Structure formats: structure tokens, C-alpha cells
């Protein structure tokens, strides 16, 4: 769950250059309640993510499908990377550590997006279109992650747009995907995308109290929708592996 995606002085970053000293300085403009709420959402996300990914990998191993195992592993790694680095970044109180964790937090978003595509593209769309979609998305994600790690300010101000465009690239294969998925799964995928997109409004609305907790709540809800779609339409027995 990204903590910041655009280059501008956030409430927690503006105080870095102020006269406030010590590791608690960066939290000075967030209330205790805001920090607790955001922390609880991250704890819930990481805990649920670990359990959920373990379930997916166990199912894949039991089904003895190499492609299913690979797809779900890539998805699981991306999901856990996003949840974990977001939690570490947003709960850290040390400016230098936050600067480093912010790079990994943003890089993990790209990996999560590509990982979310993989099970559907390889196991539901398949063929040249499915593999081509996976190749394109992972190429863009790898480039985006590398830029965020090595040149973190290069995409500042454009990262939100890039991530949203990458996430909605699925529309190019909407027809084949819709034909391969049950209606409820397609609805979950769409709902997840909309939750991520609407959540960006609260991410940018930094004057709103609890905006970070609300934003991360939307991210967790969107990720939950996509997880449910993958579990029910891809991972469980009776689906194509």
C-alpha cells in the first residue's frame, strides 16, 4: 500500500526541514489517532496477506501444476512486497530510513500490479495474447521498479498516472478475459480496480483527517477483491490450471 506517490511536501515530510528534531518529528502533523488507525490497517493487511498467500501456494502445490504455482507465487510475492514495504515505510519514524523504504514501497507497487495480472493472463487468457500481456506488464513493472529504486525522483508527479494506466491495461484483453471468467470474478476484478482508483482521491487529499488510513483502507479493499477473484476463479480445483 503506497504511502506517497507524488512529489510535493506531505504533512509528514514538511517537518523534516523544520526545527523539530528527533525520530518523532516526521509524525508531528499527524494525530496519534491517525497514526494508530493507519498502523492497524497495515497490521491487518500484512497478517491477512501472509495467510492468504500461504493458502494460494498450498492449493497450487496440491494441484501439482507448475504454471499455476509459478503464477500464484509471482502474485503472492508482489502482494506481500506491497503490503510489507508499505507497513515498514508508513510506520517508520526515522527520516533516513523512510527515504530508503519509500523507494522499496513504490517499487513494490509495480511488482504487485504485474503479479496481479499473471494468473489471469497465463491461465485464463493464455495463448499469444496472454503471454504478450504478461511480458508487456512485467517489462513496464520492472522498469518502473528499477527507476523508483535507483532514481526515485524521476517519476515523481507521474507515478500515480503510470500505475493507474498499467493497472487498467487489462482493458486491451477485456473480451477474452470476460469470456474466460465467471461474472462474479469479473465483477470483483472491476470493483478492485475502481477501489484503487477512487482511493487515490483520498491519497491526494492530504488536508483530510485520516486521509492516509482511508487511502490504505481502499487499497486493502481493492487487493482483497483481486485476491478473492484469483482464489475463486483461478486457484481452486475446477478452474483451469
SULCOR-V131743 format. One record per residue. N is the residue number from 1. D_FIRST is the distance of its C-alpha to the first C-alpha in whole Angstrom. Layout:
n=N d_first=D_FIRST
n=N d_first=D_FIRST
This chain:
n=1 d_first=0
n=2 d_first=4
n=3 d_first=6
n=4 d_first=9
n=5 d_first=11
n=6 d_first=14
n=7 d_first=17
n=8 d_first=19
n=9 d_first=19
n=10 d_first=16
n=11 d_first=18
n=12 d_first=17
n=13 d_first=18
n=14 d_first=21
n=15 d_first=23
n=16 d_first=22
n=17 d_first=26
n=18 d_first=27
n=19 d_first=30
n=20 d_first=28
n=21 d_first=27
n=22 d_first=26
n=23 d_first=22
n=24 d_first=22
n=25 d_first=23
n=26 d_first=19
n=27 d_first=18
n=28 d_first=22
n=29 d_first=21
n=30 d_first=18
n=31 d_first=20
n=32 d_first=20
n=33 d_first=19
n=34 d_first=16
n=35 d_first=15
n=36 d_first=16
n=37 d_first=14
n=38 d_first=11
n=39 d_first=12
n=40 d_first=13
n=41 d_first=10
n=42 d_first=8
n=43 d_first=12
n=44 d_first=12
n=45 d_first=9
n=46 d_first=10
n=47 d_first=14
n=48 d_first=13
n=49 d_first=12
n=50 d_first=15
n=51 d_first=17
n=52 d_first=16
n=53 d_first=16
n=54 d_first=19
n=55 d_first=21
n=56 d_first=20
n=57 d_first=22
n=58 d_first=25
n=59 d_first=26
n=60 d_first=25
n=61 d_first=28
n=62 d_first=30
n=63 d_first=30
n=64 d_first=31
n=65 d_first=30
n=66 d_first=29
n=67 d_first=27
n=68 d_first=25
n=69 d_first=24
n=70 d_first=23
n=71 d_first=21
n=72 d_first=19
n=73 d_first=19
n=74 d_first=17
n=75 d_first=15
n=76 d_first=14
n=77 d_first=14
n=78 d_first=11
n=79 d_first=9
n=80 d_first=10
n=81 d_first=9
n=82 d_first=6
n=83 d_first=6
n=84 d_first=8
n=85 d_first=8
n=86 d_first=5
n=87 d_first=8
n=88 d_first=10
n=89 d_first=10
n=90 d_first=9
n=91 d_first=12
n=92 d_first=14
n=93 d_first=17
n=94 d_first=19
n=95 d_first=19
n=96 d_first=20
n=97 d_first=17
n=98 d_first=15
n=99 d_first=16
n=100 d_first=16
n=101 d_first=12
n=102 d_first=11
n=103 d_first=13
n=104 d_first=11
n=105 d_first=8
n=106 d_first=9
n=107 d_first=11
n=108 d_first=9
n=109 d_first=7
n=110 d_first=11
n=111 d_first=12
n=112 d_first=10
n=113 d_first=11
n=114 d_first=15
n=115 d_first=14
n=116 d_first=14
n=117 d_first=17
n=118 d_first=19
n=119 d_first=21
n=120 d_first=22
n=121 d_first=23
n=122 d_first=25
n=123 d_first=26
n=124 d_first=26
n=125 d_first=27
n=126 d_first=29
n=127 d_first=32
n=128 d_first=32
n=129 d_first=29
n=130 d_first=27
n=131 d_first=27
n=132 d_first=27
n=133 d_first=24
n=134 d_first=22
n=135 d_first=24
n=136 d_first=23
n=137 d_first=19
n=138 d_first=19
n=139 d_first=21
n=140 d_first=19
n=141 d_first=16
n=142 d_first=18
n=143 d_first=19
n=144 d_first=16
n=145 d_first=15
n=146 d_first=18
n=147 d_first=18
n=148 d_first=15
n=149 d_first=16
n=150 d_first=20
n=151 d_first=20
n=152 d_first=17
n=153 d_first=19
n=154 d_first=20
n=155 d_first=18
n=156 d_first=17
n=157 d_first=18
n=158 d_first=17
n=159 d_first=14
n=160 d_first=13
n=161 d_first=16
n=162 d_first=16
n=163 d_first=12
n=164 d_first=14
n=165 d_first=17
n=166 d_first=16
n=167 d_first=14
n=168 d_first=17
n=169 d_first=20
n=170 d_first=21
n=171 d_first=23
n=172 d_first=25
n=173 d_first=26
n=174 d_first=26
n=175 d_first=29
n=176 d_first=29
n=177 d_first=26
n=178 d_first=27
n=179 d_first=30
n=180 d_first=29
n=181 d_first=27
n=182 d_first=28
n=183 d_first=27
n=184 d_first=25
n=185 d_first=22
n=186 d_first=23
n=187 d_first=22
n=188 d_first=19
n=189 d_first=18
n=190 d_first=19
n=191 d_first=17
n=192 d_first=14
n=193 d_first=14
n=194 d_first=15
n=195 d_first=13
n=196 d_first=10
n=197 d_first=13
n=198 d_first=14
n=199 d_first=11
n=200 d_first=11
n=201 d_first=14
n=202 d_first=13
n=203 d_first=11
n=204 d_first=14
n=205 d_first=16
n=206 d_first=16
n=207 d_first=19
n=208 d_first=18
n=209 d_first=18
n=210 d_first=15
n=211 d_first=13
n=212 d_first=10
n=213 d_first=10
n=214 d_first=11
n=215 d_first=9
n=216 d_first=6
n=217 d_first=9
n=218 d_first=9
n=219 d_first=6
n=220 d_first=7
n=221 d_first=11
n=222 d_first=10
n=223 d_first=9
n=224 d_first=12
n=225 d_first=15
n=226 d_first=14
n=227 d_first=15
n=228 d_first=18
n=229 d_first=19
n=230 d_first=19
n=231 d_first=20
n=232 d_first=23
n=233 d_first=24
n=234 d_first=24
n=235 d_first=24
n=236 d_first=26
n=237 d_first=30
n=238 d_first=32
n=239 d_first=29
n=240 d_first=30
n=241 d_first=29
